[in-house]
Amino acid sequence: MSIESGNTKRRNDACTAQKRRTPNCFRRSSTTIITRAMVAAVTAAAAAFGASTAGEVENKNKKTRKSNKLPTRMVVETAMLAAMTGLSFHLSASFRLETYLGSLFPLPIVVASARWGDVAAWRTLLVAFLLLTLLSGPLRASNYACLHGFTGLALGMCWKRKFSWVQSVPISALARTIGVFSSLAISSLVIRENVLRLMVQQVYALIDQICATLGATFVPNMTAILCVAFVFVILNSLSYTLILHLVYSIALVTATPDGNFSNAPLKVRRSLGLPSAFMQ
């Protein structure tokens, strides 16, 4: 036992001496190598995870782009409707036919809304506005957008949501009224003159002359004339949109499967002579 214990002691002393003779730099270098290897492994794992995450994100983006892509047929029909609208308005303005064709200008926007929804209607209006800006100038393009474009948008949105005529007629008439005054404001801004005030002054002078001819002493003031003009604009918008409802009920028979995109009442459809297959 004493011999074995002595041998063990000598081995331990030899190991201790060997450790003392080993430089500290070797120990540190081995620790550094292990640490760097661990850092490299962690970095590689993070890079692999990031690459997989980036691939998933790219796939999701591709799917989103595919889902947001507009149908080709929708783009083509929108472009054709906008071109037809712009050219017809430009030619009618050139040959002074706006009075006779005024009820047809909102129709392409309504057709786009009936076939493809509100997005197509907005696109049709925007493209027609840009085309008219190039052909006729920004003033005439603004007049089209105010007088006919927003009216067509209001009609398409109301009919797409199945509003009754009791709701759609006042809403579209309000859009028409706002468009009329917006058109006057834009014209006043371009010519640097208040067009509405000039119109009221002309009406006041006409009424004054009539009262003088009849020997009347009462002449309404400017405020009363302005209020009467505003009421007449509203009545004109209501009658105009009501005519559009009647005309488009016939023109849009094939726009939807049930043939009643304008949501016309049953009595109106019967009076217009629509086919019985389209009646509920």
Number of C-alpha atoms within 10 A of each C-alpha: 6 7 8 9 10 10 12 12 11 12 12 11 12 12 11 11 11 10 11 10 9 10 9 10 9 10 10 11 11 11 12 12 11 12 12 12 12 12 12 12 12 12 12 12 12 12 12 12 12 12 12 12 12 12 12 12 12 12 12 12 12 12 12 11 11 10 9 9 9 11 9 9 10 15 14 11 18 28 17 16 21 26 19 15 26 26 16 17 24 21 13 15 15 11 9 11 14 17 9 9 13 14 16 17 21 25 24 24 30 30 25 27 26 21 17 17 16 19 11 23 26 19 19 29 27 15 19 29 25 16 20 25 16 12 14 17 13 15 15 19 22 21 19 24 23 22 22 23 31 21 29 30 25 23 28 27 20 21 22 19 11 16 16 14 17 8 12 24 24 16 18 27 24 18 23 27 22 19 23 18 16 17 20 17 16 17 19 15 12 11 9 10 12 15 16 16 13 11 13 17 15 12 16 19 13 12 15 17 14 13 15 13 9 9 9 11 8 9 14 11 9 14 10 12 16 18 11 12 16 14 12 12 18 19 14 15 24 20 14 17 25 18 14 22 20 15 16 22 20 18 15 17 17 12 17 13 9 13 19 23 25 30 20 21 13 13 10 12 19 13 8 13 10 17 11 9 8 14 15 8
